[in-house]
Structures are given as structure tokens and as C-alpha cells.
Amino acid sequence: MSDSEEFFERTKENSITFNIGAKPEKVDFTNKPKFDTITNLGKDKRPKDALLQQSPGISSAYNIGCHSFVKACILAYNDHHHLILKPDDLWIAILSQFSNYVNLHSEKLRNKFVEHEGQKELEVVCGGTLRTAPYDLLTKMMSDSIAKNIKDPSIRDWAVPSFSTSTETDRIVGIVMLMATFKNYFAYKFSLRCGLPQVTLLGTIEDWEQLKVKTQRLLEFDTGDKYMHQWLDMLNPVLDKFIDSSKGKVDTYFWMRIASFQGGGSGPTYLSGWITVFTVFDDSGKWVDKQKKKQSIRGTLETEWFFIDSQNIPVGYAFAPVTIDDNGTIYKSEIYAGHMAADILNENTIQPRLDWALLLKE
């Protein structure tokens, strides 16, 4: 074995281990307590502080000091332990220092980062309660809001680690570092509203893929207004998310944006969210005006989909007149079919139904 081969070993997991000194010593755990979030975090702890959520695995980790990257390096050096590091560790260590620097010089750097003066409130809305809300998702949503409100949106992607070693937790840590860096420019608000706790998709993956294939034929029936093309442009991204979800690749952020009601007060209440792609034509077949901004008594409302007045949601069923000849006696009737009702299952589940009915006209 060559000297270079003795010096390091490259593994299949794209890591490299190299020998510097003697064989690593065992870590003495007797004087190293487990990490306790309430006890070990914050300079202004209060007896009634409570833990809402935290990253997985931290409760079984050890408390080795206020900066676990620096302290781990020191401990490994002093006591001859094997040290494992990844790019994310160094990048977050750099970001935490950068955050301190920006907060001290926030006014000198203001024009570098934002257009506004003072603190601008950034609010993100998601389903859940204080104890059950998906705070990791809310944090990701906040990063989108930050990107939209800083001069250079690429700073968000620059801050969030994207190495081959980066985990979901690493990325959330990067986002929180970004929030901390800009806390003199923004006030952050997590608003908890209605949301989906659970979804079941019936059918096979092939069924959901077939749904998208069937939908593409709508293009054959377009007219000069190109409404079918416009509709498919909205439908396809939604159908793709259903296909992904059927494969187990669930985008929680997508499902939390299924529907949102905004406005209210003395004015209309608007429905937005991706569910609106199933309401593009009104009951008369007219293409609904696609507005992504609305003015209300609370200011300008914005959505990435479009707004529809909640009073103008089209019916989910259709009908056709039918003449019935009962042995020479003629009757007029109408046959209805579509989404007319829903089942409530196990007291906590809603499932839309597909039904039909034949009505005899007077």
C-alpha cells in the first residue's frame, strides 16, 4: 500500500478518511450530559418557556458547549478522537459569524439588502395549531418571502446549503440563519389557519399518470381564444404534483396551498390556491377573469394562482334534458351527474362523491 493510500481512505459514500496520528481514543460520556433545548439554549431563558418543535435526533445528542462545531474540533484534538465534518458544518459556522456581522452593521448594509426602511413584517400562512403546525414548512415558506423582499433574491439560495451532504435539517438551518441575518430588516410572523392534516389518493400510479394523459386531449378542442392551452398550462403542474404524491414524493408545501380564503369584512371573500384551476369557467361557460391581485379593505391581496369570488364558484355537476316516451306518454326530464355531495367517514374524513340523478319535470 502506498503512502497516499495509507494516509486516507475514500469511501463509497463520497467521503474521505485520513490518518494523522495515533489510533482514536474512546469518548468518555460520563461527564457529557444530553442536550436539553430549554436548558441549553438562549441567554434569556424563563421558567415557563416551552418547546414546540425541534429537529429530529437532537434529544439524543450531547451538550458539549455553546458552539458544537468549534467545541467538537477542540474536544477531538485535545482527547484524540476521530472527527467527522461535512461542508454544511463549515458553511453554517461561517453564516453564523456573518449573521452577527450584518446585525451589528445593519444600517450600513441596509441599501445592500433591502429597499425599505425599518422593519417590514413578513407573514406566511399555513394550516395547523400551535402544537401541530408544520414549522419546518413555514420556515421554507418564509425563505420564499424573504427572497421576494430583498434586492438580490439569489442571496437566499446562496445561504441555504446545497451540498451533496445537505439534509432537510441542514437546509432549514440555513434558512433560519438567513432569517437571523435579516432580523433588523424584517419581522417574521407565522399565521396558523385551516389546513389538510392527511390526504389519501386512491388508485395506482398508472391511474394518476393516465389522468394527465387524458387531460392533454383538451388541446384538440381549442378555439381562437386558446383557453384550452391556458387551462392546460395551469392544470399540468397540479396534475404533476398528484403523480409525484402517488409515488410517495409528497410536496407538503403544495398540499398546504390547496385553498385560501382572503378578504372578507364588508367586501367579498376571495378563494385562491391551486384548487382554482378547477374553476376556470363559470356556470355559463365563460372564461373567468384570471386576476392574481385584488384590492380589499385590508390592502392588496396577491396569489400565485388566481382569485375567484367565493360566491361565484361554479357548480360541479352538469345536466342534459331527456325526453321519456312511456308507451306513448311523453315526459320531460333532466339527468344530472357530477360532484353533488360528499361522504363523511370515521367522523374526521371527507370524500367527494360522484353521483347522478334523473328528475321528472312538471
N, C-alpha and C positions, 0 to 999 in steps of 0.2 A: 504494500500500500504506500502510495506516495505521501510526501509531507502535506500536500494540499488536501489529500483525501483524509489524512489524519486530523487535519485542522477543522474540517467541517463535514457535515453530513446533510445533503439536501434530500428532503422527504417528498413523498408523492403529493402532500398537501401544500406544495409551493411554499415550504418554509425551509430554513437553513439553520442547522445547529452546529456550532463550532466550539472547540475546546480551547480554553485559555489557560487554565491552571489545573489544580488537583481535582479529584472526584468530588462532586457536590455533597455537602453535608445535609443531613435531615433538618427540617424546620422544627423548632421547639414550639409547640402550640400551647403550652401550659400558661404562658403569660400573654396570650393574644386572644382577647375577647371577640366574640362575634359582633359584626356590625349591627348597630341599632339606629335606625333612621332618626327617631325622635331625640335620642340621647346624643348622637354624634354629629348631627347637622345643625347649622345655624348658630349665630352669635347671640341672638335674642330669643332663646327658647322660653316658652311659657308652659306651666304645668298642664294646661288644657289643650296644648297643640295635639292634633290628631293626624295620623297618616291616612291619606285617601287611597293612593296607588303608588306603586314603585316598580322599577324594572325587575323582571324575573331573576331569581337567583341571588339577589343581594342579601337576603336574610340569612343565607348560609355562608356568606363571605366573612372575612375577618377585618377588624378595625386595626390598621397599622399606623394611623396618623391622618392628618388633615389633607395630605396630598398623596394619594396612594401610588401614583406613578413615581414621584420623587422618592418617597419612603420605601417603596419596593426595591428600587435600584440601590438605595443605601443599605437596606437590610440584606439584600443578596450579596452585595460587595463585602460588607462587614462580617457576615456569618457564613460566607462561602456556599450560597445557594444557587441552583440553576435559575436563570432569569428568562422569562418569556415575554416578548414585546411584539406589538404589531404597529403598523403605520398609524392606525387610529389613535393609539396611546400618545404618540408624539404630537400628532396634529391637534388633538384636544388640549394637550398641555400648552401648545402654542396659542390656541384660541383663547384659553382661559386667561393667559397673560395679555393677549391683545384686547380682550374684553375689559380688563382693568385699565389699560391704557386709554381706550376710547372713552370710557366713563369719566376718567379724570379730565380729558381734553374734549369733552363732547361738544362744547360751544365752538371751539376752534375748528372742529371737524364737521360741524353741522352741515355746511354747504357742500361737503364732500358726499354726504349720505342722503340728505332729505331736502325737500323744498320748503316745508312748513316750519313755523316757529313753535316753541313749547312742546308739549306732549300731545300727540294725536291718538285718540282711542281706536284700537283695532279690535273688532268683535267678530268672533266666529261662533256659529250656532250648530248644535248637534243634539241628537236625542240622548236621553238618559237622565239619571238623577245624581245627586251629589256623590253617592257611594258607587253608582254603577256606570257612570258616563265613561266613554272611551277616551280618556285623556291623552293617550298616545295619538289617536286620530285627530283630536282637537289641536294638538301641538303641530301636527303636519299641516293642518288647515291654516294655522297661524303663520306658518312659514310662507304659505302662498300669499297671505295677506301682506306680510312684510315685503315680499318680492314686488308686489303691486304698488307699494307706497315708498319705495326707495328709488333713488335716481338710477342706480345700476342694479337691475334685478339679478344679474349673474352673481352678485355677492352671496345670494342665498345658496346657490349651487356650489360656489367656492367654499363656503363654510361647512356645508354638510359633507361628511366623509363619504367617499365613493370608491374605496379601495376594494380589492378582491377579498379582503378580510372583514369588511364592514358588515355588521349585523344591523338588524332593525333597531336594536337598542342604541348602537353606535350612531345611527343616523338621527335618532331622536335627541341624543345628547348633543349632537352638532347643532340641531335646531334650537334647543334651549340655550346653548352658548350664544347663538345669534340673537335670541330674544334678550338675553342678559346684556349683550354688547350694545343693543339699541334701546335699552330701557329708559334712557333720558329723552328719547325722541318719541317713544310710543308707550301708551298704557294698554295693557293686554286684558281682554275680557273673554272668558269662556261662558257662553249662554247655553243653558240646557233646556231643550224643548222636546217636542214629540220625536219619536224615532222608532226604528224597527229593532226589536230585540233578537228576532230569529226569523229566518226565511227557509222554506223548503221548496225546492224545484223538483217537480215530478217529471218522469220521463228520462230517457237516455241522453247521453251526449249527442248521439246522432240525431235525436229528435230536435234538439236546440239548434244544431247545425242546419238541419233541414228547414227549420223555420226561417232562418236567414236566407237560404237559397230560394225558398218560395217567395219571400218578400221582394227579391230583386226583379221579379217579373212585372212589378208595378210600373217599371220604366217603359214597358211596351204600350202603356195606355196614357202616356203624357200628351198634352196638347201644347200649343204655343206658349202657354204661361209657365211651363216647366215646373209645375207644382210637384209632380211625382219625383223629379230629380231633387228638388229642395227637401221633400219629405224623406227620401232615402238618405240624404246627407245627415239628417237628424236621427233617423231610425238605426242606421247601421252601427254607430258607436255604442248605442244602448244594447242592441242585439249581441254585439261582440262581448259585452260585459256579462250577458246571460250565458253565453257559451263558455266563457272563462270560468264563471261561477259553477257551471255544471261539471267542469273538470277539476273543481276544488281550488281554483285560483281566484279566491274571493277578494274583491276590492271593496273593503268596508266603507271607504270614503264614498264610493259610487252609491252604495245602498243607502247611506245616510242622506244622500241628496235626492231621494226619490220624489219628495214633495215638500213644499214650504209655502206657508200662507203668510203674506205680508200686507201691510196697510191697516185697514180697519178704521176705528174711530167713526167719524161722520161720513167717511168716504167708502169706496168699495174695498173689498178684500181680494187680493190677487193670489192666484195659485201659480207657483213656479216649480222648478225641479224637472228631472228627466221624464216624469210621468206625463208632462205636457206634450211630448211627441206623439201621444195617442189622442190628442185633442186638436189637431191642426185644422180640421174642417168643422164648421158649425152645423147645426141641425138641417140647414138648407143646402149644405154642400159648399158654402162659401169659404174660401181660404181665410183663416183667422190672421189678422194683422200681427206679425211677429215683432213685438217690442221687448227689448232687453232692459229698457229703463222706463220707469214710471214715476210721476210726481205724486206725492201724497202729503197729507198734513204733517207727516214726520220727516219730510225731505225727499230726496231722490232715492228710489228703490232700484237696485240693479240685480241682474241674474245672468248666468251663463247660458241659460236655456231661453225661455221667453215667458211673458206674463199672460195670463188669461183671467178675466173676471170670474171669481168663483161661482157667480150666479149664471155664468154662460157656459158651464161645462156641458158639452153635447151629450145626448143620451147614448148609451152603449148598446142599443138594440135597433133593429130595423124591422120594417113591416112591408107586406105586399097585399093588395086586395085580391081576394079569391071569390069566384062565383061557384056556389054549390047547387047542383041540379039533383034534387032528391025526388027521383021518379016523376019528373015533370014540374015539381015545385021548386022555384028558384029562390035562393037565399044569397044575400050579400054578406061576406065575412072578411076579416083581416087576419093574416097569420103573422105573428111576431116571433122574433128569435134574437138571441144575443145575451149580453150581460144585463140581467134584470134583477137579480137578487144575490144574496151571499149566505153561506152557512157559517155558523159559529160552532166551533169544535172545542171540546175539553175546556170550555169557559174562557180560554185565553188565545184562541186561534181563529182567524178569519180567512175564509176561502171563497173567492168569487165563483158563482155558478154560471153555467151555460144552459139556458132553458129555451123553450118555445111554448107558444100558446095560440090557439085559434079562437078568435072572438066572432060571434054572430052579431051582425049589425041589425039595428031595428029597421 
